[in-house]
Amino acid sequence: MVDGRPITVADFDTVFPLLDELDEEQGKAIWRTVIDYPWTNPQSHSGYALFDGEKPVGIHAFIFSERTIDGETYQFCNLTSWFLKEEYRGYGLSLILPLRKMKNITITDL
């Protein structure tokens, strides 16, 4: 059964093979920064992954940040590193749909 779930820093070693398959030249240390960035993450996760049982088959990482502008704090979510194994591409929307539930967050795709 294929299902999606939020990913955190603790999931990095589990999802790293997908990231490495996306671009193996980056290396593990660089890919870690996509999930475990050097500033405070205002959310409890760093994106979503699809699993077929316990096997990761897709990932869509989000880079969250907060910025204070004119004295008000705003949250941002930049989309990054969206990858699905070819045979699971029909499930791709399930990695985007969680974005619809995010409130008061500016979504970017830089």
Order of alpha helices (4+ residues) and beta strands (2+ residues): beta-alpha-alpha-beta-beta-beta-beta
